[in-house]
Amino acid sequence: MTTAFSVLGLDAALLANLESMGYQNMTPVQAESLPVVLQGHDLIAQAETGSGKTAAFGIGLLTRLNARDFNVQALVLCPTRELADQVSKEIRRMATCIPNVKLLTLCGGMPTGPQTGSLEHGAHIIVGTPGRVLKHLRKGSLKLDQVKTLVLDEADRMLDMGFYDDIAEIVAATPDSRQTLLFSATYPEAIQNISASMQKNPSRVSVAATHTQTNIKQVFYEVANNAERLAALVTLLGHYTPASCAIFCNTKLQCQDIADTLHAKGFSALALHGDLEQRDRDEVLVRFSNKSCSILVATDVAARGLDIKDLNTVINFELSQDPEVHIHRIGRTGRAGNAGLALSLYIAAESYRVNAIEEYQKSPIDLSTLGTLHVNLKPDLKPPMVTLRIDGGRKLKVRPGDILGALTNESGIAGDQVGKIDIFDHHAYVAIKRSAVDKALHQLTTGKIKGRYFKARKLQ
């Protein structure tokens, strides 16, 4: 059963804007959350990335906004800069129907000076990471005494990353009369505790993931010992040759070692973990999402909030101790009705983890042996796209259309040879089909974008 946004009694301009964005019917989390949010009640919602939760709290905070009051009225805290950017973009799109709404994104990894300058001119909505928001709060460049709506997005992840004390200090600077909306993929005791300390009689909403396990094929492979895992992983990749694959590890060190080993064997593999500098992390995510890297080796903490479309395979290099985390891992494949594949390696001593997963998902597990696999001895290991990095971005007013125009108008590269374009403050990234990459790089290094020359290079 679908429920239209029109039943919510929203402002006509907001409703029309939502329809223009393709929001006709509510997702389950929106249908359950929005009536509570619009009534002004506190909410704790268990929902994953990709469930539509940003619109659930975004619509709520926009309906309470007074655009004539240039105080911060809504604060959204996110665990990572990537998620904060994603949330900011979505709320900005929803807010285009309200004149003069100003949203600022405050995240680490960026200079504080320009952020302070922007704050001096006033803002209605702040989206940011706890560390940077707290820095501005302590400096006095950010005031939160007029906040009407506080959102803790992916609260469990923020607690995993050790942000509890920062969040508590930020929340203490907001009025007691605020509405507090807490969104979390899991509901551990720590989340119950943070809710008890920061919310008033919250309504509880729990929504099953919008992707179901029914279209994900799971196979578990037993390996003789831990030393055999890497060879087993190479066997799985050689047999299944996935176009897009996320490999989950339990430690940062393991994650980097596996990515380095796979890369040395000719696979297109990159690591994603907490020790990466922000720009390196951005580049890894850009290359994986634009299909110029086919294998992402990640830890759970680093991959939370990661919403990659068309991910056809997930491999658990080692099983998680928590069956709920296992379900979240494999749930990144098989989305939007597509078939997904989840492969897991385990040793005999970890059989209890396999049993716990079987019990948690209430369905039998398919056990197999590596000896049944036929390894493709000459797999095509090259991804279809290559990423070019341009040393100019948002701060120099570079837009996706400028890059596309420079490539297609000047050099004769066909539009369908240009893939995803990502713009950051000081850099831009464009994916090019492998067959056209040299021509594209020549054009970008010798031609102009917006009337000026930029350095560009190929990411290997």
Summary of the structure (lengths in Angstrom):
residues: 460
radius of gyration: 23.1
end to end distance: 47.4
largest distance: 68.3
contacts: 1534
relative contact order: 0.10
helix: 43%
strand: 19%
